[in-house]
Amino acid sequence: MLPTLNLTGDVILTERISTLLGMVGPGDVVLVRSPENPRRTITKRILGMEGDKVTFLVDPRNSDNCHTVE
């Protein structure tokens, strides 16, 4: 699978109105502040919204343990 955004050559245009009006949903790409380094902005794809259950692998390289968050 090809990545959605390439590190070289892609330009991202952003706007803040959709997030203020709650018009984002699963599949959308959003810019968020990094929890490790607040000066850094990172891109993330929304997987679930409030009320959804999301299941993910805890450590995909070393085990098959899954964790579900509601």
PDB file of N, CA, C and O in Angstrom:
ATOM      1  N   MET A   1       0.848  -1.168   0.000  1.00  0.00           N
ATOM      2  CA  MET A   1       0.000   0.000   0.000  1.00  0.00           C
ATOM      3  C   MET A   1       0.898   1.237   0.000  1.00  0.00           C
ATOM      4  O   MET A   1       1.869   1.300   0.754  1.00  0.00           O
ATOM      5  N   LEU A   2       0.579   2.209  -0.835  1.00  0.00           N
ATOM      6  CA  LEU A   2       1.342   3.444  -0.887  1.00  0.00           C
ATOM      7  C   LEU A   2       0.918   4.387   0.234  1.00  0.00           C
ATOM      8  O   LEU A   2      -0.253   4.398   0.616  1.00  0.00           O
ATOM      9  N   PRO A   3       1.852   5.183   0.770  1.00  0.00           N
ATOM     10  CA  PRO A   3       1.487   6.136   1.825  1.00  0.00           C
ATOM     11  C   PRO A   3       0.588   7.240   1.261  1.00  0.00           C
ATOM     12  O   PRO A   3       0.660   7.569   0.077  1.00  0.00           O
ATOM     13  N   THR A   4      -0.254   7.803   2.120  1.00  0.00           N
ATOM     14  CA  THR A   4      -1.142   8.883   1.706  1.00  0.00           C
ATOM     15  C   THR A   4      -0.343  10.139   1.383  1.00  0.00           C
ATOM     16  O   THR A   4      -0.611  10.814   0.389  1.00  0.00           O
ATOM     17  N   LEU A   5       0.642  10.450   2.228  1.00  0.00           N
ATOM     18  CA  LEU A   5       1.471  11.635   2.054  1.00  0.00           C
ATOM     19  C   LEU A   5       2.923  11.215   1.856  1.00  0.00           C
ATOM     20  O   LEU A   5       3.425  10.350   2.574  1.00  0.00           O
ATOM     21  N   ASN A   6       3.588  11.818   0.897  1.00  0.00           N
ATOM     22  CA  ASN A   6       5.002  11.565   0.679  1.00  0.00           C
ATOM     23  C   ASN A   6       5.830  12.613   1.411  1.00  0.00           C
ATOM     24  O   ASN A   6       5.396  13.754   1.574  1.00  0.00           O
ATOM     25  N   LEU A   7       7.029  12.220   1.854  1.00  0.00           N
ATOM     26  CA  LEU A   7       7.882  13.159   2.584  1.00  0.00           C
ATOM     27  C   LEU A   7       8.434  14.256   1.683  1.00  0.00           C
ATOM     28  O   LEU A   7       8.736  15.348   2.164  1.00  0.00           O
ATOM     29  N   THR A   8       8.571  13.997   0.411  1.00  0.00           N
ATOM     30  CA  THR A   8       9.083  15.007  -0.513  1.00  0.00           C
ATOM     31  C   THR A   8       8.073  15.245  -1.625  1.00  0.00           C
ATOM     32  O   THR A   8       7.530  14.299  -2.197  1.00  0.00           O
ATOM     33  N   GLY A   9       7.831  16.490  -1.920  1.00  0.00           N
ATOM     34  CA  GLY A   9       6.979  16.836  -3.048  1.00  0.00           C
ATOM     35  C   GLY A   9       5.523  17.085  -2.733  1.00  0.00           C
ATOM     36  O   GLY A   9       4.841  17.685  -3.564  1.00  0.00           O
ATOM     37  N   ASP A  10       4.999  16.671  -1.604  1.00  0.00           N
ATOM     38  CA  ASP A  10       3.598  16.901  -1.276  1.00  0.00           C
ATOM     39  C   ASP A  10       3.433  18.225  -0.535  1.00  0.00           C
ATOM     40  O   ASP A  10       4.257  18.586   0.304  1.00  0.00           O
ATOM     41  N   VAL A  11       2.368  18.937  -0.853  1.00  0.00           N
ATOM     42  CA  VAL A  11       2.023  20.193  -0.190  1.00  0.00           C
ATOM     43  C   VAL A  11       0.695  19.973   0.518  1.00  0.00           C
ATOM     44  O   VAL A  11      -0.235  19.413  -0.062  1.00  0.00           O
ATOM     45  N   ILE A  12       0.600  20.413   1.776  1.00  0.00           N
ATOM     46  CA  ILE A  12      -0.623  20.247   2.559  1.00  0.00           C
ATOM     47  C   ILE A  12      -1.228  21.618   2.817  1.00  0.00           C
ATOM     48  O   ILE A  12      -0.568  22.499   3.369  1.00  0.00           O
ATOM     49  N   LEU A  13      -2.479  21.798   2.420  1.00  0.00           N
ATOM     50  CA  LEU A  13      -3.225  23.012   2.724  1.00  0.00           C
ATOM     51  C   LEU A  13      -4.148  22.702   3.891  1.00  0.00           C
ATOM     52  O   LEU A  13      -4.833  21.680   3.887  1.00  0.00           O
ATOM     53  N   THR A  14      -4.170  23.566   4.876  1.00  0.00           N
ATOM     54  CA  THR A  14      -4.985  23.298   6.064  1.00  0.00           C
ATOM     55  C   THR A  14      -5.986  24.420   6.303  1.00  0.00           C
ATOM     56  O   THR A  14      -5.815  25.541   5.824  1.00  0.00           O
ATOM     57  N   GLU A  15      -7.020  24.099   7.044  1.00  0.00           N
ATOM     58  CA  GLU A  15      -7.989  25.078   7.514  1.00  0.00           C
ATOM     59  C   GLU A  15      -8.499  24.621   8.873  1.00  0.00           C
ATOM     60  O   GLU A  15      -8.498  23.428   9.173  1.00  0.00           O
ATOM     61  N   ARG A  16      -8.930  25.562   9.685  1.00  0.00           N
ATOM     62  CA  ARG A  16      -9.319  25.241  11.061  1.00  0.00           C
ATOM     63  C   ARG A  16     -10.829  25.254  11.296  1.00  0.00           C
ATOM     64  O   ARG A  16     -11.279  24.881  12.380  1.00  0.00           O
ATOM     65  N   ILE A  17     -11.597  25.663  10.337  1.00  0.00           N
ATOM     66  CA  ILE A  17     -13.039  25.807  10.517  1.00  0.00           C
ATOM     67  C   ILE A  17     -13.718  24.457  10.731  1.00  0.00           C
ATOM     68  O   ILE A  17     -14.595  24.348  11.587  1.00  0.00           O
ATOM     69  N   SER A  18     -13.336  23.425   9.973  1.00  0.00           N
ATOM     70  CA  SER A  18     -13.985  22.109  10.082  1.00  0.00           C
ATOM     71  C   SER A  18     -13.864  21.526  11.474  1.00  0.00           C
ATOM     72  O   SER A  18     -14.822  20.953  11.993  1.00  0.00           O
ATOM     73  N   THR A  19     -12.692  21.664  12.088  1.00  0.00           N
ATOM     74  CA  THR A  19     -12.529  21.109  13.432  1.00  0.00           C
ATOM     75  C   THR A  19     -13.335  21.890  14.450  1.00  0.00           C
ATOM     76  O   THR A  19     -13.838  21.302  15.408  1.00  0.00           O
ATOM     77  N   LEU A  20     -13.474  23.199  14.275  1.00  0.00           N
ATOM     78  CA  LEU A  20     -14.272  24.002  15.205  1.00  0.00           C
ATOM     79  C   LEU A  20     -15.755  23.674  15.096  1.00  0.00           C
ATOM     80  O   LEU A  20     -16.482  23.740  16.087  1.00  0.00           O
ATOM     81  N   LEU A  21     -16.205  23.320  13.894  1.00  0.00           N
ATOM     82  CA  LEU A  21     -17.614  22.999  13.680  1.00  0.00           C
ATOM     83  C   LEU A  21     -17.913  21.516  13.850  1.00  0.00           C
ATOM     84  O   LEU A  21     -19.063  21.098  13.718  1.00  0.00           O
ATOM     85  N   GLY A  22     -16.889  20.714  14.142  1.00  0.00           N
ATOM     86  CA  GLY A  22     -17.093  19.280  14.336  1.00  0.00           C
ATOM     87  C   GLY A  22     -17.348  18.530  13.044  1.00  0.00           C
ATOM     88  O   GLY A  22     -18.040  17.512  13.049  1.00  0.00           O
ATOM     89  N   MET A  23     -16.805  19.013  11.940  1.00  0.00           N
ATOM     90  CA  MET A  23     -17.054  18.414  10.632  1.00  0.00           C
ATOM     91  C   MET A  23     -15.913  17.497  10.194  1.00  0.00           C
ATOM     92  O   MET A  23     -15.578  17.464   9.010  1.00  0.00           O
ATOM     93  N   VAL A  24     -15.318  16.761  11.112  1.00  0.00           N
ATOM     94  CA  VAL A  24     -14.294  15.782  10.764  1.00  0.00           C
ATOM     95  C   VAL A  24     -14.845  14.397  11.077  1.00  0.00           C
ATOM     96  O   VAL A  24     -15.686  14.233  11.961  1.00  0.00           O
ATOM     97  N   GLY A  25     -14.360  13.411  10.341  1.00  0.00           N
ATOM     98  CA  GLY A  25     -14.867  12.064  10.543  1.00  0.00           C
ATOM     99  C   GLY A  25     -13.824  11.021  10.206  1.00  0.00           C
ATOM    100  O   GLY A  25     -12.709  11.359   9.809  1.00  0.00           O
ATOM    101  N   PRO A  26     -14.177   9.758  10.360  1.00  0.00           N
ATOM    102  CA  PRO A  26     -13.242   8.679  10.053  1.00  0.00           C
ATOM    103  C   PRO A  26     -12.737   8.763   8.617  1.00  0.00           C
ATOM    104  O   PRO A  26     -13.504   8.991   7.682  1.00  0.00           O
ATOM    105  N   GLY A  27     -11.434   8.575   8.467  1.00  0.00           N
ATOM    106  CA  GLY A  27     -10.800   8.655   7.160  1.00  0.00           C
ATOM    107  C   GLY A  27     -10.175  10.000   6.870  1.00  0.00           C
ATOM    108  O   GLY A  27      -9.354  10.111   5.959  1.00  0.00           O
ATOM    109  N   ASP A  28     -10.545  11.036   7.628  1.00  0.00           N
ATOM    110  CA  ASP A  28      -9.959  12.361   7.418  1.00  0.00           C
ATOM    111  C   ASP A  28      -8.543  12.414   7.976  1.00  0.00           C
ATOM    112  O   ASP A  28      -8.223  11.747   8.960  1.00  0.00           O
ATOM    113  N   VAL A  29      -7.703  13.215   7.334  1.00  0.00           N
ATOM    114  CA  VAL A  29      -6.337  13.441   7.815  1.00  0.00           C
ATOM    115  C   VAL A  29      -6.334  14.770   8.555  1.00  0.00           C
ATOM    116  O   VAL A  29      -6.797  15.782   8.030  1.00  0.00           O
ATOM    117  N   VAL A  30      -5.808  14.762   9.781  1.00  0.00           N
ATOM    118  CA  VAL A  30      -5.773  15.973  10.604  1.00  0.00           C
ATOM    119  C   VAL A  30      -4.350  16.263  11.057  1.00  0.00           C
ATOM    120  O   VAL A  30      -3.513  15.362  11.117  1.00  0.00           O
ATOM    121  N   LEU A  31      -4.082  17.517  11.375  1.00  0.00           N
ATOM    122  CA  LEU A  31      -2.810  17.936  11.949  1.00  0.00           C
ATOM    123  C   LEU A  31      -3.002  18.103  13.445  1.00  0.00           C
ATOM    124  O   LEU A  31      -3.935  18.776  13.883  1.00  0.00           O
ATOM    125  N   VAL A  32      -2.124  17.493  14.233  1.00  0.00           N
ATOM    126  CA  VAL A  32      -2.203  17.589  15.691  1.00  0.00           C
ATOM    127  C   VAL A  32      -0.827  17.898  16.258  1.00  0.00           C
ATOM    128  O   VAL A  32       0.194  17.661  15.613  1.00  0.00           O
ATOM    129  N   ARG A  33      -0.816  18.427  17.465  1.00  0.00           N
ATOM    130  CA  ARG A  33       0.431  18.709  18.157  1.00  0.00           C
ATOM    131  C   ARG A  33       0.971  17.417  18.752  1.00  0.00           C
ATOM    132  O   ARG A  33       0.222  16.650  19.356  1.00  0.00           O
ATOM    133  N   SER A  34       2.264  17.172  18.586  1.00  0.00           N
ATOM    134  CA  SER A  34       2.886  15.947  19.078  1.00  0.00           C
ATOM    135  C   SER A  34       2.882  15.925  20.603  1.00  0.00           C
ATOM    136  O   SER A  34       3.246  16.925  21.222  1.00  0.00           O
ATOM    137  N   PRO A  35       2.477  14.799  21.237  1.00  0.00           N
ATOM    138  CA  PRO A  35       2.507  14.729  22.707  1.00  0.00           C
ATOM    139  C   PRO A  35       3.931  14.698  23.258  1.00  0.00           C
ATOM    140  O   PRO A  35       4.167  15.165  24.372  1.00  0.00           O
ATOM    141  N   GLU A  36       4.893  14.151  22.489  1.00  0.00           N
ATOM    142  CA  GLU A  36       6.276  14.095  22.961  1.00  0.00           C
ATOM    143  C   GLU A  36       6.983  15.434  22.819  1.00  0.00           C
ATOM    144  O   GLU A  36       7.784  15.807  23.676  1.00  0.00           O
ATOM    145  N   ASN A  37       6.694  16.162  21.740  1.00  0.00           N
ATOM    146  CA  ASN A  37       7.347  17.437  21.478  1.00  0.00           C
ATOM    147  C   ASN A  37       6.279  18.432  21.020  1.00  0.00           C
ATOM    148  O   ASN A  37       5.929  18.451  19.840  1.00  0.00           O
ATOM    149  N   PRO A  38       5.751  19.262  21.934  1.00  0.00           N
ATOM    150  CA  PRO A  38       4.648  20.174  21.589  1.00  0.00           C
ATOM    151  C   PRO A  38       4.986  21.183  20.489  1.00  0.00           C
ATOM    152  O   PRO A  38       4.076  21.786  19.922  1.00  0.00           O
ATOM    153  N   ARG A  39       6.261  21.380  20.175  1.00  0.00           N
ATOM    154  CA  ARG A  39       6.632  22.295  19.095  1.00  0.00           C
ATOM    155  C   ARG A  39       6.453  21.665  17.720  1.00  0.00           C
ATOM    156  O   ARG A  39       6.487  22.362  16.706  1.00  0.00           O
ATOM    157  N   ARG A  40       6.264  20.365  17.683  1.00  0.00           N
ATOM    158  CA  ARG A  40       6.180  19.619  16.425  1.00  0.00           C
ATOM    159  C   ARG A  40       4.722  19.322  16.081  1.00  0.00           C
ATOM    160  O   ARG A  40       3.936  18.958  16.955  1.00  0.00           O
ATOM    161  N   THR A  41       4.362  19.479  14.805  1.00  0.00           N
ATOM    162  CA  THR A  41       3.032  19.152  14.313  1.00  0.00           C
ATOM    163  C   THR A  41       3.131  17.860  13.514  1.00  0.00           C
ATOM    164  O   THR A  41       4.028  17.700  12.686  1.00  0.00           O
ATOM    165  N   ILE A  42       2.198  16.935  13.767  1.00  0.00           N
ATOM    166  CA  ILE A  42       2.202  15.655  13.066  1.00  0.00           C
ATOM    167  C   ILE A  42       0.855  15.459  12.374  1.00  0.00           C
ATOM    168  O   ILE A  42      -0.137  16.087  12.746  1.00  0.00           O
ATOM    169  N   THR A  43       0.824  14.588  11.370  1.00  0.00           N
ATOM    170  CA  THR A  43      -0.425  14.276  10.678  1.00  0.00           C
ATOM    171  C   THR A  43      -0.913  12.899  11.137  1.00  0.00           C
ATOM    172  O   THR A  43      -0.119  11.978  11.326  1.00  0.00           O
ATOM    173  N   LYS A  44      -2.206  12.781  11.309  1.00  0.00           N
ATOM    174  CA  LYS A  44      -2.827  11.518  11.708  1.00  0.00           C
ATOM    175  C   LYS A  44      -4.123  11.340  10.933  1.00  0.00           C
ATOM    176  O   LYS A  44      -4.786  12.315  10.579  1.00  0.00           O
ATOM    177  N   ARG A  45      -4.477  10.086  10.673  1.00  0.00           N
ATOM    178  CA  ARG A  45      -5.758   9.772  10.039  1.00  0.00           C
ATOM    179  C   ARG A  45      -6.718   9.350  11.144  1.00  0.00           C
ATOM    180  O   ARG A  45      -6.363   8.542  12.003  1.00  0.00           O
ATOM    181  N   ILE A  46      -7.925   9.890  11.124  1.00  0.00           N
ATOM    182  CA  ILE A  46      -8.934   9.565  12.135  1.00  0.00           C
ATOM    183  C   ILE A  46      -9.451   8.158  11.873  1.00  0.00           C
ATOM    184  O   ILE A  46      -9.917   7.853  10.775  1.00  0.00           O
ATOM    185  N   LEU A  47      -9.367   7.305  12.886  1.00  0.00           N
ATOM    186  CA  LEU A  47      -9.849   5.931  12.774  1.00  0.00           C
ATOM    187  C   LEU A  47     -11.238   5.758  13.369  1.00  0.00           C
ATOM    188  O   LEU A  47     -12.041   4.985  12.848  1.00  0.00           O
ATOM    189  N   GLY A  48     -11.526   6.460  14.439  1.00  0.00           N
ATOM    190  CA  GLY A  48     -12.809   6.293  15.092  1.00  0.00           C
ATOM    191  C   GLY A  48     -13.265   7.592  15.732  1.00  0.00           C
ATOM    192  O   GLY A  48     -12.460   8.483  16.003  1.00  0.00           O
ATOM    193  N   MET A  49     -14.550   7.685  15.968  1.00  0.00           N
ATOM    194  CA  MET A  49     -15.138   8.863  16.586  1.00  0.00           C
ATOM    195  C   MET A  49     -15.713   8.469  17.948  1.00  0.00           C
ATOM    196  O   MET A  49     -15.715   7.292  18.309  1.00  0.00           O
ATOM    197  N   GLU A  50     -16.184   9.430  18.676  1.00  0.00           N
ATOM    198  CA  GLU A  50     -16.760   9.185  19.990  1.00  0.00           C
ATOM    199  C   GLU A  50     -17.882   8.156  19.887  1.00  0.00           C
ATOM    200  O   GLU A  50     -18.785   8.288  19.061  1.00  0.00           O
ATOM    201  N   GLY A  51     -17.815   7.134  20.732  1.00  0.00           N
ATOM    202  CA  GLY A  51     -18.804   6.067  20.725  1.00  0.00           C
ATOM    203  C   GLY A  51     -18.384   4.842  19.925  1.00  0.00           C
ATOM    204  O   GLY A  51     -18.994   3.780  20.055  1.00  0.00           O
ATOM    205  N   ASP A  52     -17.350   4.976  19.096  1.00  0.00           N
ATOM    206  CA  ASP A  52     -16.838   3.845  18.328  1.00  0.00           C
ATOM    207  C   ASP A  52     -15.899   3.006  19.185  1.00  0.00           C
ATOM    208  O   ASP A  52     -15.307   3.501  20.144  1.00  0.00           O
ATOM    209  N   LYS A  53     -15.769   1.731  18.829  1.00  0.00           N
ATOM    210  CA  LYS A  53     -14.789   0.856  19.452  1.00  0.00           C
ATOM    211  C   LYS A  53     -13.625   0.681  18.476  1.00  0.00           C
ATOM    212  O   LYS A  53     -13.834   0.363  17.306  1.00  0.00           O
ATOM    213  N   VAL A  54     -12.410   0.887  18.957  1.00  0.00           N
ATOM    214  CA  VAL A  54     -11.222   0.742  18.127  1.00  0.00           C
ATOM    215  C   VAL A  54     -10.356  -0.348  18.732  1.00  0.00           C
ATOM    216  O   VAL A  54     -10.022  -0.289  19.915  1.00  0.00           O
ATOM    217  N   THR A  55      -9.986  -1.351  17.931  1.00  0.00           N
ATOM    218  CA  THR A  55      -9.113  -2.435  18.378  1.00  0.00           C
ATOM    219  C   THR A  55      -7.785  -2.317  17.650  1.00  0.00           C
ATOM    220  O   THR A  55      -7.747  -2.123  16.435  1.00  0.00           O
ATOM    221  N   PHE A  56      -6.694  -2.434  18.403  1.00  0.00           N
ATOM    222  CA  PHE A  56      -5.372  -2.323  17.795  1.00  0.00           C
ATOM    223  C   PHE A  56      -4.420  -3.310  18.449  1.00  0.00           C
ATOM    224  O   PHE A  56      -4.657  -3.765  19.568  1.00  0.00           O
ATOM    225  N   LEU A  57      -3.341  -3.641  17.745  1.00  0.00           N
ATOM    226  CA  LEU A  57      -2.305  -4.518  18.292  1.00  0.00           C
ATOM    227  C   LEU A  57      -1.431  -3.714  19.238  1.00  0.00           C
ATOM    228  O   LEU A  57      -0.979  -2.624  18.889  1.00  0.00           O
ATOM    229  N   VAL A  58      -1.187  -4.241  20.435  1.00  0.00           N
ATOM    230  CA  VAL A  58      -0.386  -3.543  21.432  1.00  0.00           C
ATOM    231  C   VAL A  58       1.065  -3.451  20.984  1.00  0.00           C
ATOM    232  O   VAL A  58       1.648  -2.368  21.013  1.00  0.00           O
ATOM    233  N   ASP A  59       1.654  -4.556  20.574  1.00  0.00           N
ATOM    234  CA  ASP A  59       3.041  -4.595  20.109  1.00  0.00           C
ATOM    235  C   ASP A  59       3.104  -5.514  18.898  1.00  0.00           C
ATOM    236  O   ASP A  59       3.399  -6.700  19.044  1.00  0.00           O
ATOM    237  N   PRO A  60       2.832  -4.988  17.699  1.00  0.00           N
ATOM    238  CA  PRO A  60       2.687  -5.857  16.525  1.00  0.00           C
ATOM    239  C   PRO A  60       3.946  -6.644  16.170  1.00  0.00           C
ATOM    240  O   PRO A  60       3.844  -7.696  15.540  1.00  0.00           O
ATOM    241  N   ARG A  61       5.109  -6.174  16.548  1.00  0.00           N
ATOM    242  CA  ARG A  61       6.350  -6.878  16.197  1.00  0.00           C
ATOM    243  C   ARG A  61       6.631  -8.072  17.099  1.00  0.00           C
ATOM    244  O   ARG A  61       7.263  -9.037  16.671  1.00  0.00           O
ATOM    245  N   ASN A  62       6.163  -8.013  18.354  1.00  0.00           N
ATOM    246  CA  ASN A  62       6.535  -9.048  19.314  1.00  0.00           C
ATOM    247  C   ASN A  62       5.395  -9.925  19.806  1.00  0.00           C
ATOM    248  O   ASN A  62       5.651 -10.969  20.405  1.00  0.00           O
ATOM    249  N   SER A  63       4.139  -9.536  19.573  1.00  0.00           N
ATOM    250  CA  SER A  63       3.040 -10.360  20.078  1.00  0.00           C
ATOM    251  C   SER A  63       1.779 -10.099  19.273  1.00  0.00           C
ATOM    252  O   SER A  63       1.734  -9.200  18.434  1.00  0.00           O
ATOM    253  N   ASP A  64       0.745 -10.908  19.544  1.00  0.00           N
ATOM    254  CA  ASP A  64      -0.545 -10.757  18.905  1.00  0.00           C
ATOM    255  C   ASP A  64      -1.582 -10.192  19.871  1.00  0.00           C
ATOM    256  O   ASP A  64      -2.780 -10.295  19.608  1.00  0.00           O
ATOM    257  N   ASN A  65      -1.149  -9.597  20.985  1.00  0.00           N
ATOM    258  CA  ASN A  65      -2.083  -9.035  21.975  1.00  0.00           C
ATOM    259  C   ASN A  65      -2.828  -7.851  21.387  1.00  0.00           C
ATOM    260  O   ASN A  65      -2.225  -6.941  20.818  1.00  0.00           O
ATOM    261  N   CYS A  66      -4.141  -7.872  21.530  1.00  0.00           N
ATOM    262  CA  CYS A  66      -5.009  -6.790  21.049  1.00  0.00           C
ATOM    263  C   CYS A  66      -5.561  -6.018  22.241  1.00  0.00           C
ATOM    264  O   CYS A  66      -5.694  -6.556  23.340  1.00  0.00           O
ATOM    265  N   HIS A  67      -5.876  -4.769  22.009  1.00  0.00           N
ATOM    266  CA  HIS A  67      -6.474  -3.919  23.040  1.00  0.00           C
ATOM    267  C   HIS A  67      -7.633  -3.176  22.380  1.00  0.00           C
ATOM    268  O   HIS A  67      -7.483  -2.655  21.275  1.00  0.00           O
ATOM    269  N   THR A  68      -8.781  -3.122  23.043  1.00  0.00           N
ATOM    270  CA  THR A  68      -9.946  -2.423  22.519  1.00  0.00           C
ATOM    271  C   THR A  68     -10.250  -1.216  23.399  1.00  0.00           C
ATOM    272  O   THR A  68     -10.280  -1.316  24.626  1.00  0.00           O
ATOM    273  N   VAL A  69     -10.474  -0.072  22.751  1.00  0.00           N
ATOM    274  CA  VAL A  69     -10.792   1.165  23.442  1.00  0.00           C
ATOM    275  C   VAL A  69     -12.173   1.603  22.976  1.00  0.00           C
ATOM    276  O   VAL A  69     -12.463   1.600  21.779  1.00  0.00           O
ATOM    277  N   GLU A  70     -13.027   1.980  23.929  1.00  0.00           N
ATOM    278  CA  GLU A  70     -14.375   2.464  23.573  1.00  0.00           C
ATOM    279  C   GLU A  70     -14.428   3.952  23.653  1.00  0.00           C
ATOM    280  O   GLU A  70     -15.473   4.547  23.391  1.00  0.00           O
TER     281      GLU A  70
END
